[in-house]
Amino acid sequence: MMGLILLLVLFFSIGSCKKDVLEDMTIDEPIDTTGNNDSTVVDTNEVMTCNGYTSLCNLRYNSVAYATTHNAHASLVYGFSTLSANQFLSATEQLNAGVRCLNIKTYYTDDSNCGSLGHYLYHGFPTLGCIKVIDFLTEVKTWLDDNPHELVTFTIEGSSSLSHLQNSFSAAGFDSLMYQHTSITDDWPTLKEMIISDKRVVVFTSRGSTNSSYTGFHDYWDYTFGNDYAAGSRVDFECTLDNRGNPNGNLFLFNHFITKTTPQRDSARAINSNPFFVSRAEMCNQQIGHMPNFVMVDFFGEGNVFEVVKQLNGVN
């Protein structure tokens, strides 16, 4: 009888301790993912970080700046001509370096320079370079799987339809990762909330609006506004908004590249360097009244894009 009493006391003591521990836990602490809680997806023998910084975790998605590669797919690594390449490293290398928004242009075509009828990425003319959308997306998905505390945005232009985009993102395994915002007037969640829920991919496309049939795809120009993107030299740079976006949007696309017949790496080196770059970003921040969110550049490795983004985010 005495043995039974001791067992009951021990059982209830353990239960009480476990309850106290669970009640005291916060999502800033390491999270145990070894149990049966299928909704917990972040690994977690690590301290909670969001895109590399604990200080970004409690910021809302539209209160964060993201290093953004203009025509991220048009890279020398993928065989694009020097006449059309805006970047020089792969998607994986861009993300490893700190890029968190990938601007791409998608087309559904049977152009002989690409191959049989299918979904492709190119810039300007496929004869200057063309790769399969699925290959690029699969590379990004692999990186996201390896980096569970990171969030990545796609801004998509080009002529392929929403159905083609949905098919490619689904085939690459993105369905469960894609975040769906409810309304342009609603607050965005914090990075921490998005990472904990494993909704770590945000997609904006110029080919259609948010629609229940295409979960995870947001109308690019409904949600964003941007400065002029057609500067022929740095003396043409200004903060005036162009007419493509929504002035009532809550995401600022900060175009910071030279538009000429072909991308100019020397020009990128000059305009991507401080103090010019950071001064321009801060000036537009003040004039527009909203921090630059998508800091879009050519040849991201030239200059100081990451230092600028850190300063905008207030991190060291």
Phi, psi and omega in degrees: 000314179301322179297321179296319179298317180298319179296320180294319178299315180297318181299311183289331178293317179295317180299319180294318179297317181298320179297317180298318180297314181296320181292331183276347184289144171233165182282000173278347180266161175306141184248132180279115178254014183271351182273210185257012180278094186292342182280348180269121189235347182278136178293150185202055167264010180252156171291145183294120172233158180227114187050039172095351186223133176293329183290344178273347189299321184267007176272142176288154184309320183273010175249018183235142174266143182231126173297127189233130179263120177289125185051061184302330182283335186278075186242148175301328180299327182267014175087011178288145180294153175298343178282342183234349184286128174260346180226173182227002179233166181285170176301316179299316180293324176298312181293320178299326182284337179128000175295136180231005173220129183246116176268125182225161178235122187244146181216146173254113191209162171242026178305135185297338179284344180259315182138208180291168182307126182182187185260119188227164173244130170205178183226110178082282183226129182298340178295341181266001180147139183200130177225161181285137177301316184299324180294317180294314181295321179297322178297316179294319179299319178300317180296317179297321178298325181277350184226077189289352178259011185249146179238135184233140177247143170246133167246122191241128173240183183108185189252359181291151186280168175298324180294322177294319179296314180300316180299318182289317179295322179294316181296330180276356175092023185271350191310311185284344183269344190280125179278140176242115177277148187279315184202150180298336182271350181277153176294143172282152175287169175282162176300322180300315180297321181290322181287317179299321180277357181061034171254076194252012179233124178245129184238127173242134180225142179278003185261005179171169184262168175303133191205137183299337179280345183229069182299132176095357179250123183247144178293118184307311189272354170282323187267338187242159167226154184212159174281171182302136183253005189250034179290128179274343176201172185290342176288344179273352183296136174209171182259358181302135181288141174277182187261013183274327188262187181257113181298345177263007177291173182235022176227126185260112174275109183262096180284123183221068178207161181268130178259108175228188180301320178227154177299144185241107182293323178297320178295319178299320180300321182287312186280340180275001184260146175276152011273355184300313186296307184293327179295319180292318179299316180291323179298314180292325175303314181289318183291320182279330183082022179207136180295145172298127178266303181259099183272094192265125184223158165269152175045066189302335182285348178273129175087215194230039184302320184288327175295321178295314180297319178299318180294318177298324181275351179070033178243159180270000000 
